[in-house]
Amino acid sequence: MSNVYKVIKSDSEFLTAALSQSEVDILERRGDLAGCIIDCGGPVQKWSPCSVKVADAYYMRNEFEFRMILA
């Protein structure tokens, strides 16, 4: 995992990530796996107020952290 990333939260940040086809890592926010990477990379395909689709899988926005890899 790269050490250079931006945590994306807003719709405009998800739009930027989708248009740039940047790799996005998904991390668990709570529970036993808090802070662990759940999925390593893939572009944002879709997003809504509740969920984000990355690499053909859906993730709840309030349960996961999304990191756009910058370098």
C-alpha positions as CSV (number, residue, x, y, z in Angstrom):
1,M,0.0,0.0,0.0
2,S,1.2,3.5,-0.9
3,N,1.8,5.9,1.9
4,V,0.5,8.8,-0.2
5,Y,-3.2,8.9,-0.3
6,K,-6.3,11.1,0.2
7,V,-9.3,10.0,2.2
8,I,-12.3,10.6,0.0
9,K,-15.6,11.4,1.6
10,S,-17.6,13.9,-0.4
11,D,-19.5,13.3,-3.7
12,S,-17.1,15.7,-5.5
13,E,-14.1,13.7,-4.3
14,F,-15.7,10.5,-5.5
15,L,-16.4,12.1,-8.8
16,T,-12.7,13.2,-9.1
17,A,-11.6,9.7,-8.2
18,A,-13.9,8.2,-10.8
19,L,-12.9,10.5,-13.6
20,S,-9.2,10.1,-12.9
21,Q,-9.7,6.3,-12.6
22,S,-7.4,6.4,-9.5
23,E,-6.9,3.3,-7.4
24,V,-9.0,3.3,-4.3
25,D,-8.3,1.2,-1.2
26,I,-11.1,0.4,1.2
27,L,-10.5,0.1,5.0
28,E,-12.8,-1.1,7.7
29,R,-13.8,1.6,10.2
30,R,-15.2,-0.5,13.0
31,G,-15.2,-3.9,14.6
32,D,-12.5,-6.5,14.8
33,L,-11.0,-5.4,11.4
34,A,-11.0,-1.6,12.2
35,G,-8.1,0.0,10.3
36,C,-7.5,-3.1,8.1
37,I,-7.6,-2.9,4.3
38,I,-10.6,-4.8,3.0
39,D,-9.9,-4.3,-0.7
40,C,-6.8,-3.1,-2.4
41,G,-7.5,-1.0,-5.3
42,G,-9.8,-0.4,-8.1
43,P,-11.4,2.6,-9.6
44,V,-14.7,4.1,-8.3
45,Q,-17.4,2.8,-10.6
46,K,-20.6,4.3,-8.9
47,W,-21.5,6.1,-5.7
48,S,-24.6,7.2,-3.9
49,P,-25.3,8.9,-0.6
50,C,-25.2,5.4,1.0
51,S,-22.7,3.3,-0.9
52,V,-19.7,3.2,-3.3
53,K,-19.0,0.6,-5.9
54,V,-15.3,-0.2,-6.3
55,A,-14.0,-3.1,-8.4
56,D,-17.5,-4.6,-8.8
57,A,-18.2,-4.6,-5.1
58,Y,-20.4,-2.3,-3.1
59,Y,-19.3,-0.8,0.2
60,M,-21.4,1.3,2.7
61,R,-20.0,4.8,3.0
62,N,-20.7,5.0,6.8
63,E,-18.9,1.6,7.5
64,F,-15.7,2.0,5.4
65,E,-13.0,4.5,4.7
66,F,-12.0,5.2,1.0
67,R,-8.5,6.2,0.2
68,M,-7.5,7.5,-3.2
69,I,-3.9,6.5,-4.0
70,L,-1.9,9.5,-5.1
71,A,1.5,8.0,-5.8
